[in-house]
Amino acid sequence: MHAAPLIELMLIGIGTGNPEHLTLQAIGALNRADLILIPHKGVDKADLAELRRTICATHLDGPARLVEFDLPVRDSATPRYLDGVHDWHAAIAATWAREIAAHRPQGGRVALLVWGDPSLYDSSLRIAAQLQAAGMALRIEVVPGLSSVQLLTAAHAIPLNTLGGPVLITTGRQLREGGWPVGLETVVVMLDGACAFQTLAPERLHIYWAAYLGMPHELLLAGPLASTGPRILSIRAEAREAHGWIMDIYLLRRE
């Protein structure tokens, strides 16, 4: 009985849309790949695939074959949020397995270009673990990338933490359901499609917001939450209407 061919899966952090975000390590990994998988996330997000193509055109001089595929969509109608996410991840794992089997049946190095950093609020590692659990001979390599948290603080020229102070990185859903965490001065909020900052008492809170970080249409706003929050809501709605999608992140600091 022959052993299954080994797949070396490289999860490469690529920052948030600027080809200059790639580290030398990321460029090296890209050029060692035999196959690069580029996901399509629907018509509204076609420019995300185009940004991945641009990164490859800018940095790739190796033998890799580029293959594009349709990424499954999460069913937002699933009653329990985490059940919907688990089903979605299983569908993505099955899609990865299908594409790898079709294009690298003999094994080899397969790269996925991961937005930001593969270890920070991204599920690529969890999905890869499902492939291992299903019996795929898989070796995982993670190439860290610039995260949206780093790029947010750099864009606003602020430190992430107050002097000696802790930081909480959370989601909009958690902030909306739990309110302001007791004893904290700094909260970074990711994956917030409903602007959970609206649910907070704005007194003594300062917000640093960004959307489309690293892209030509990057948006930045900062100021007291009471006056800046409504401006963010307006600008965010206009940007989403114009582009068909939005990825944003913000930091809240209690003064």
N, C-alpha and C positions, 0 to 999 in steps of 0.2 A: 504494500500500500504506500503510495507516494504522499509525502507531506504537502500540505497546502502551500501555494506560493506566498512568500512573505510580501506584505505591503508595508512600506514605510510611509506613514501618513504624516505630512508636515503641515502643522497649523501655523500659518505665518501671519503675525500681526502686521497690519499695513497702515495704522493710523486712521485718519478720518477723511481721506479723500485727496490729499496732496501727495503727489509722487515723491516729494522730497521728505516725507515722513518716514520712508523706509530706512531701516538701519543697514549697515554693511552686512550684518549677519542675515538679515531678511533677504537682501539681494543675493547673497551667496546661496541660501537655501532655494530661492526661486530658480536659480540657474543649475541646481543639482536635480531638479524635478524631471521626471519622465512625462508626467501628466499634470496639468493644472485644470482644476474644475472651477468653472465660473457660474454661479447661480443667477437665474433670472427670478426676480421677485414681482413680476407683473409689469404691465405697461406703465403704471404710475411711477415705478421705481427703475425704469430702464436706464436712467443715468448712473445708477449704482453699478450695474454691469459694465457700462461704458468706462467708468472710473477704473474698474479692475483691468479692463483692456488697456487703458492708457498706462497704468502702472507696468503691465507686462511689456508694452511697446517701449516704454522708457528704460526699463532695467533688464529685460530678458535678452540674453544672447546665447542661451543654452539650447539643448535639443527638445525641450518640453513641447508636448502637444497640448493645445488649448481646446477644451471641450466645454460647451455651455449646456446647462440643463435647467429645467423648470423646478424651482423650489416649492415644496408643498406649502399650503397656506393654513395657518391655524384657524380652527373653527371657533369663532368668538361666541357662538351660540351655545357652546357646551356649558351646562349649568355650573359646574365647579371648575374654577379657573385652572387649578393644577392638573385636573384630569385632562382638560383640553391641551395643556402644554405637554403632558406626557404622551398623548396620542400624536401630537404634532411632531415631537422629537422622534418617535418611532417611525413615522412616515418619512422624515428626513433621513434617518439611518437607512431605511430600505432603499431610498433613492440613491444615497451614496454607494451602497453596496451594489446596486444595479449598474451604476455608471462605472465603478471600478472593475466589475466583472466584465463589462462590455469592452472596456478600452485598455485594461492592463491585466488580462487573465493570467499572464506569465509572472505577475508580481512587479515590484519596482517602487519607485518613489512617486507618491501622489501628493500634490500640494493643494491646499485650500487657503485662499486669501481672506483672512478674518479681519473684520472691521475693528479698529482699536487694538485691544490686546486680548488674546484667546483666554486669558485667565480671569478677566474682570467683566462680570455681567454679560457673559457670552456662554452659549451652551454647546459649543463645538466639542469640548472635551467630554461632556456627558454623552453626546451623540456617538462619538468615537468609542466610548466605553461600551455602548450597546452593540457595536460591531464586534468588539472583542468577546462580549458575552455570548454572541450568536455563533462564535466559532471561527471568525475570520482571523487568519494569522496576521496580526497587526502590531507594528511597533510605532509608537506615537512620539513625535518630536514637536515641542512647542518653541516657537521663535517669538519672543515678546515684542510687542509693538507699543508705540505711543498711544496712551489711552486718552479718551475724551476728558477724563478728570485732569490729567496733566495739561492738555491743550486748553481747557477752560481756564485754569489758573494762570497759565502763561499768557493767554489772550487778554486777560484783565490785569495782568501784572500784580497778582496778589499771592501771598503764601497760602498753602492749603489749610494750615492749622494756625490757631492763635498760639502764643508762646506757652509751650508745655501743655497745650490743650488737645483733647482727643477729637477725632473726626468720625462721623457716621456716614457711610455710603449706603443709601437705601433706594427704594422705589417709590413712585408716586402713590401706588396703592397702599403701601405700608404707612406712608406719611399721612395719607387721607384717613386711614382707619385708626392710627395710633396717636395722631397729633404730634406736637413738638416733643422730642425725647427729653426727659428730665435730666438736668445737669450738663447738657451739651451746649456748646457755643457755635459749632459748625456742623452743618448737615449738607451732604451732596446728594442730589436727587437725580436718578436716571430712570429711563423707561416710564415716563410720565406723560401719557397722552391726554390727560384731563386737567393738567395744571393744578396739582394738589395744593400749591401754595395759597390758593384762594380760600382754603379751609382754615388757615391759621390766623390768629390775631396778629396784625401786622406791626404792632408797636415794638420798637427797638430791633426790628428785623431788617437786614440789608440783603438784597438779592443780586447775584451776579449770574446772568443768563447768557447762553449762546446757542445758536442753531447753525447747522451746516458747517461746523468747525473745519477749517482747513480747505474749504471749497471757495470758489470765486464769489459765491453769493453768501458768504459767512455773515451772520448777524450777531451783534453784541449789544446788550443793555445792562446797566447796573444802576443801583440807587436804592433808596428806602422802599421797602416792599409796598407800603401804602400808596405811593405815587407811581412806582415803576411797574407793579403787578398789572394794573389795567393796560398800560402801554404794551407790555409783553403779550397780553391776550389779543390785543388788536393786531399787532405786527405778526404774531404767530399765525393767526387766522388768515391774514393776507398772504403770507409766505406759503402756507399749506395749499391755499387755493391756486397760487401761481405755479407751484412745482408739483402738486399732486401728492406730496409726502413731506414729512419733516422729521428730522432727528435733532433733539435738543437736550440740554443738560443745564442744571443750575446749581449754584451753591448758595445756601442761606446762612447768614451769620448773625447771631444775636449780639448786639452792641452792649 
